[in-house]
Amino acid sequence: MADYEEVTASKKLAGFIEKRKTVFITILIVLVCLLIGYVVCASIANNNKVKGLQAIDEITFELTDKSSSLSDSEITARLNTAMEKASAYTSKGGIVGARANMLCADIAYQQKKYAESADFWKAAAEKSKKSYIAPLCYFNLAVCSEETGNNADATAYYKLAADNKNFVMRTHAMFSYARLLEANGNYADAAATYTELNDSFSGDAWANLAKSRLIALKKDGKIE
């Protein structure tokens, strides 16, 4: 009886599939096409990323190759050319766009166009929020903000860089953050950051400077 029911069920399933085989085949074709489309798109995206990074590397090489022997006018010309070429990639997403904005930011900084450099660093940071590049972008954005006299933004961006525990310049960022807090008269918070820096990174050059600032603040009666 069980065998009969199993055979009957199998026949019913086979009949169901047979009657609707066109639908099943269509669904299968669609799924295969979607898979192929995904693979093709992923391949194209990867190729575009590779080409974009190669282009940025070439622009950087053209900018820096044998630059030590160039005159000021030749250096200026190279900077302008590199900026023009790299700008074509700044609107790209991901690492390509981030790298292009970083290059443009560096060029603008060399030209003492600090506000423009800050804009490029900000764009680079937004395109790489979850990567190792982000804290470097925030740090340089803080430097540019400080150059333009915008200490409020500089303080905030130094803090973002300092909060990243994997940032190789973290102690520098922490000291700069505390330095601006101190400059703004926020001695208590500055001292707290100096203390954290000194306690957590004993022996580091920036920790040593933090220790000296703590001594100076106590001597001046600005903290207890």
Disulfide bonds with the S-S distance in Angstrom:
none
